[in-house]
Amino acid sequence: MSIEITVLFDVVPDRLTDTAAAFEELCAATRQEEGARRFDAFLSEEHENLIVLVEEWADQAAIDLHMKEGYVADFLAKVDGAYVRPPYVLRLRPLDA
């Protein structure tokens, strides 16, 4: 069974443009990873300055490898201080699981 994660990022308004660009780079690189089944970032239409990351991974090992990638460290450095509050992480499971 794959692992699905959704993360909400409340971005400081004057950091939205550069943070969105950093997410675009991260998504493009991550989609090349073998264990990444989905890795997409969206802007909320209802909530200004909210970026929503939707992920699906083959397994926990794929997530662990992803977190060790150099471009993840680069992304984290680019978005340091860009959030109003810590990201809200939702690790999801089917209702019938």
Secondary structure as a PSIPRED ss2 file (coil, helix, strand):
# PSIPRED VFORMAT (PSIPRED V4.0)

   1 M C   1.000  0.000  0.000
   2 S C   1.000  0.000  0.000
   3 I E   0.000  0.000  1.000
   4 E E   0.000  0.000  1.000
   5 I E   0.000  0.000  1.000
   6 T E   0.000  0.000  1.000
   7 V E   0.000  0.000  1.000
   8 L E   0.000  0.000  1.000
   9 F E   0.000  0.000  1.000
  10 D E   0.000  0.000  1.000
  11 V E   0.000  0.000  1.000
  12 V C   1.000  0.000  0.000
  13 P H   0.000  1.000  0.000
  14 D H   0.000  1.000  0.000
  15 R H   0.000  1.000  0.000
  16 L H   0.000  1.000  0.000
  17 T H   0.000  1.000  0.000
  18 D H   0.000  1.000  0.000
  19 T H   0.000  1.000  0.000
  20 A H   0.000  1.000  0.000
  21 A H   0.000  1.000  0.000
  22 A H   0.000  1.000  0.000
  23 F H   0.000  1.000  0.000
  24 E H   0.000  1.000  0.000
  25 E H   0.000  1.000  0.000
  26 L H   0.000  1.000  0.000
  27 C H   0.000  1.000  0.000
  28 A H   0.000  1.000  0.000
  29 A H   0.000  1.000  0.000
  30 T H   0.000  1.000  0.000
  31 R C   1.000  0.000  0.000
  32 Q C   1.000  0.000  0.000
  33 E C   1.000  0.000  0.000
  34 E C   1.000  0.000  0.000
  35 G C   1.000  0.000  0.000
  36 A E   0.000  0.000  1.000
  37 R E   0.000  0.000  1.000
  38 R E   0.000  0.000  1.000
  39 F E   0.000  0.000  1.000
  40 D E   0.000  0.000  1.000
  41 A E   0.000  0.000  1.000
  42 F E   0.000  0.000  1.000
  43 L E   0.000  0.000  1.000
  44 S C   1.000  0.000  0.000
  45 E C   1.000  0.000  0.000
  46 E C   1.000  0.000  0.000
  47 H C   1.000  0.000  0.000
  48 E C   1.000  0.000  0.000
  49 N C   1.000  0.000  0.000
  50 L E   0.000  0.000  1.000
  51 I E   0.000  0.000  1.000
  52 V E   0.000  0.000  1.000
  53 L E   0.000  0.000  1.000
  54 V E   0.000  0.000  1.000
  55 E E   0.000  0.000  1.000
  56 E E   0.000  0.000  1.000
  57 W E   0.000  0.000  1.000
  58 A C   1.000  0.000  0.000
  59 D C   1.000  0.000  0.000
  60 Q H   0.000  1.000  0.000
  61 A H   0.000  1.000  0.000
  62 A H   0.000  1.000  0.000
  63 I H   0.000  1.000  0.000
  64 D H   0.000  1.000  0.000
  65 L H   0.000  1.000  0.000
  66 H H   0.000  1.000  0.000
  67 M H   0.000  1.000  0.000
  68 K C   1.000  0.000  0.000
  69 E C   1.000  0.000  0.000
  70 G H   0.000  1.000  0.000
  71 Y H   0.000  1.000  0.000
  72 V H   0.000  1.000  0.000
  73 A H   0.000  1.000  0.000
  74 D H   0.000  1.000  0.000
  75 F H   0.000  1.000  0.000
  76 L H   0.000  1.000  0.000
  77 A H   0.000  1.000  0.000
  78 K H   0.000  1.000  0.000
  79 V C   1.000  0.000  0.000
  80 D C   1.000  0.000  0.000
  81 G C   1.000  0.000  0.000
  82 A C   1.000  0.000  0.000
  83 Y E   0.000  0.000  1.000
  84 V C   1.000  0.000  0.000
  85 R C   1.000  0.000  0.000
  86 P C   1.000  0.000  0.000
  87 P C   1.000  0.000  0.000
  88 Y E   0.000  0.000  1.000
  89 V E   0.000  0.000  1.000
  90 L E   0.000  0.000  1.000
  91 R E   0.000  0.000  1.000
  92 L E   0.000  0.000  1.000
  93 R C   1.000  0.000  0.000
  94 P C   1.000  0.000  0.000
  95 L C   1.000  0.000  0.000
  96 D C   1.000  0.000  0.000
  97 A C   1.000  0.000  0.000
